[in-house]
């Protein structure tokens, strides 16, 4: 393996040099050469000494998780891998799959890979034919975790494909998991040890304890920091700090946007293209005596709607005088009479499942699970979700077969067509212009618009809606 190690080392050096040259000429993806070179160097080390290679790989993965965690906390949408709508780390990093147990998975990843790096350092170099030693326990633990992480990486990659975006930093972590598995397999072969040999002692071994302890410490500390960060993100969505005055001869910093002038507030909204109506029977949450009403049209199979549902939760927590009213607009002709393309009945079943959950007072509990589990809307999946939220399954299944459920879905779809929505999610706001609904192009502008209205700014009349291709 000496020749392989030398070849990989040369490849790492060439990749790093290429990244430097590409960065010098302003190539937007030049930075990817840095983690790529680090992974090549990790592979070169694995070829010589699997444990040392695992140590470097774990450090690379920990740093990648730390970067994504920092980007998630900043919520600026300015990750270095945001090149387009497809190559966009922030879009993936803000998806429903980016959270687990109420915490960012990047925080959990930072804790795990940091622990793995410490355990690798304590294990020492890889011996040959040493038998089952405490150091060899690291290789066994590494092998087991690498298999688990690879399976989870495959699931995350699938979730990313559903969103329609690629996270290059995530791919670095996926490839790191491949290298970690290789390092474990190679180390175990050098020592002639099976991955589960004397497996009963693995949970009490030193390497497992090092990983578990580091993971728990970083997760506990990080969870507190994440709670503070989440509050700061919510507050930053309402107001942005004014930039500091520039020093003499210094240009104003473009990093912080200047306060929006009063005359420019109209850019946050426009007239609806059609007629916006509500029945008063829509599922609603937020203020019971609202000053402002946000009407949303969404599809449970739409990844962007799943992202918006998380943002809405934060908005309702901040804006105590805001109420959400929710209507469905399934993107399939199976239950949407205004569409021609039939993509199957699954989105219809999901909408009906939420409606029938609402008949038992658990519409949003059901919708939360639907967004989190999209696109798994088979009958068995929906039944499982209904059980999870504690519905009376007999009543729920009877409702699912009732004409009332399908009629409610079609009525919402027709209302969306009358409003001439251009896609999902679509948002309309009531309360800033009397009894006039205004359409907001994206959810992020709602806090700015409400803040401007509360401050008593003279909001201009809503301008005409832009052409559909500019929406």
Secondary structure in CASP SS format (residue, H / E / C, confidence):
PFRMAT SS
TARGET T0000
AUTHOR 0000-0000-0000
METHOD secondary structure of the structure
MODEL  1
X C 1.00
X H 1.00
X H 1.00
X H 1.00
X H 1.00
X H 1.00
X H 1.00
X H 1.00
X H 1.00
X H 1.00
X H 1.00
X H 1.00
X H 1.00
X H 1.00
X H 1.00
X H 1.00
X H 1.00
X H 1.00
X H 1.00
X H 1.00
X H 1.00
X H 1.00
X H 1.00
X H 1.00
X C 1.00
X C 1.00
X C 1.00
X C 1.00
X C 1.00
X C 1.00
X C 1.00
X H 1.00
X H 1.00
X H 1.00
X H 1.00
X H 1.00
X H 1.00
X H 1.00
X H 1.00
X H 1.00
X H 1.00
X H 1.00
X H 1.00
X H 1.00
X H 1.00
X H 1.00
X H 1.00
X H 1.00
X C 1.00
X H 1.00
X H 1.00
X H 1.00
X H 1.00
X H 1.00
X H 1.00
X H 1.00
X H 1.00
X H 1.00
X H 1.00
X H 1.00
X H 1.00
X H 1.00
X H 1.00
X H 1.00
X H 1.00
X H 1.00
X H 1.00
X H 1.00
X H 1.00
X H 1.00
X H 1.00
X H 1.00
X H 1.00
X H 1.00
X C 1.00
X C 1.00
X C 1.00
X C 1.00
X C 1.00
X C 1.00
X C 1.00
X C 1.00
X C 1.00
X C 1.00
X C 1.00
X C 1.00
X E 1.00
X C 1.00
X H 1.00
X H 1.00
X H 1.00
X H 1.00
X H 1.00
X C 1.00
X C 1.00
X H 1.00
X H 1.00
X H 1.00
X E 1.00
X E 1.00
X C 1.00
X C 1.00
X E 1.00
X E 1.00
X H 1.00
X H 1.00
X H 1.00
X H 1.00
X H 1.00
X H 1.00
X H 1.00
X H 1.00
X H 1.00
X H 1.00
X H 1.00
X H 1.00
X H 1.00
X H 1.00
X H 1.00
X H 1.00
X H 1.00
X H 1.00
X H 1.00
X C 1.00
X C 1.00
X C 1.00
X C 1.00
X C 1.00
X C 1.00
X C 1.00
X C 1.00
X C 1.00
X C 1.00
X H 1.00
X H 1.00
X H 1.00
X H 1.00
X H 1.00
X H 1.00
X H 1.00
X H 1.00
X H 1.00
X H 1.00
X H 1.00
X H 1.00
X H 1.00
X H 1.00
X H 1.00
X H 1.00
X H 1.00
X H 1.00
X H 1.00
X H 1.00
X H 1.00
X H 1.00
X H 1.00
X H 1.00
X H 1.00
X H 1.00
X H 1.00
X H 1.00
X H 1.00
X H 1.00
X C 1.00
X C 1.00
X E 1.00
X C 1.00
X H 1.00
X H 1.00
X H 1.00
X H 1.00
X H 1.00
X H 1.00
X H 1.00
X H 1.00
X H 1.00
X H 1.00
X H 1.00
X H 1.00
X H 1.00
X H 1.00
X H 1.00
X H 1.00
X H 1.00
X H 1.00
X H 1.00
X H 1.00
X H 1.00
X H 1.00
X H 1.00
X C 1.00
X C 1.00
X C 1.00
X C 1.00
X C 1.00
X C 1.00
X C 1.00
X C 1.00
X H 1.00
X H 1.00
X H 1.00
X H 1.00
X H 1.00
X H 1.00
X C 1.00
X H 1.00
X H 1.00
X H 1.00
X H 1.00
X H 1.00
X H 1.00
X H 1.00
X H 1.00
X H 1.00
X H 1.00
X H 1.00
X H 1.00
X H 1.00
X H 1.00
X H 1.00
X H 1.00
X H 1.00
X H 1.00
X H 1.00
X H 1.00
X H 1.00
X H 1.00
X H 1.00
X H 1.00
X H 1.00
X H 1.00
X H 1.00
X H 1.00
X H 1.00
X H 1.00
X H 1.00
X C 1.00
X C 1.00
X C 1.00
X C 1.00
X C 1.00
X C 1.00
X C 1.00
X C 1.00
X C 1.00
X C 1.00
X C 1.00
X C 1.00
X C 1.00
X C 1.00
X C 1.00
X C 1.00
X C 1.00
X C 1.00
X C 1.00
X C 1.00
X C 1.00
X C 1.00
X C 1.00
X C 1.00
X C 1.00
X H 1.00
X H 1.00
X H 1.00
X H 1.00
X H 1.00
X H 1.00
X H 1.00
X C 1.00
X E 1.00
X E 1.00
X C 1.00
X C 1.00
X C 1.00
X C 1.00
X C 1.00
X C 1.00
X C 1.00
X C 1.00
X C 1.00
X C 1.00
X C 1.00
X E 1.00
X E 1.00
X E 1.00
X E 1.00
X C 1.00
X C 1.00
X C 1.00
X C 1.00
X C 1.00
X E 1.00
X E 1.00
X E 1.00
X E 1.00
X E 1.00
X E 1.00
X E 1.00
X C 1.00
X C 1.00
X C 1.00
X C 1.00
X H 1.00
X H 1.00
X H 1.00
X H 1.00
X H 1.00
X H 1.00
X H 1.00
X H 1.00
X H 1.00
X H 1.00
X H 1.00
X H 1.00
X H 1.00
X H 1.00
X H 1.00
X H 1.00
X C 1.00
X C 1.00
X C 1.00
X E 1.00
X E 1.00
X E 1.00
X E 1.00
X E 1.00
X E 1.00
X E 1.00
X C 1.00
X C 1.00
X C 1.00
X C 1.00
X C 1.00
X C 1.00
X C 1.00
X C 1.00
X C 1.00
X C 1.00
X C 1.00
X C 1.00
X C 1.00
X C 1.00
X C 1.00
X C 1.00
X C 1.00
X H 1.00
X H 1.00
X H 1.00
X H 1.00
X H 1.00
X H 1.00
X H 1.00
X H 1.00
X H 1.00
X H 1.00
X H 1.00
X H 1.00
X H 1.00
X C 1.00
X C 1.00
X C 1.00
X C 1.00
X H 1.00
X H 1.00
X H 1.00
X H 1.00
X H 1.00
X H 1.00
X H 1.00
X H 1.00
X H 1.00
X H 1.00
X H 1.00
X C 1.00
X C 1.00
X C 1.00
X C 1.00
X C 1.00
X H 1.00
X H 1.00
X H 1.00
X H 1.00
X H 1.00
X H 1.00
X H 1.00
X H 1.00
X H 1.00
X H 1.00
X C 1.00
X C 1.00
X C 1.00
X C 1.00
X H 1.00
X H 1.00
X H 1.00
X H 1.00
X H 1.00
X H 1.00
X H 1.00
X H 1.00
X C 1.00
X C 1.00
X H 1.00
X H 1.00
X H 1.00
X H 1.00
X H 1.00
X H 1.00
X H 1.00
X H 1.00
X H 1.00
X H 1.00
X H 1.00
X H 1.00
X H 1.00
X H 1.00
X H 1.00
X H 1.00
X C 1.00
X C 1.00
X C 1.00
X C 1.00
X C 1.00
X C 1.00
X C 1.00
X E 1.00
X E 1.00
X E 1.00
X E 1.00
X E 1.00
X C 1.00
X C 1.00
X C 1.00
X C 1.00
X C 1.00
X C 1.00
X C 1.00
X E 1.00
X E 1.00
X E 1.00
X C 1.00
X C 1.00
X H 1.00
X H 1.00
X H 1.00
X H 1.00
X H 1.00
X H 1.00
X H 1.00
X H 1.00
X H 1.00
X H 1.00
X H 1.00
X H 1.00
X C 1.00
X C 1.00
X C 1.00
X C 1.00
X C 1.00
X C 1.00
X C 1.00
X C 1.00
X C 1.00
X C 1.00
X C 1.00
X C 1.00
X C 1.00
X H 1.00
X H 1.00
X H 1.00
X C 1.00
END
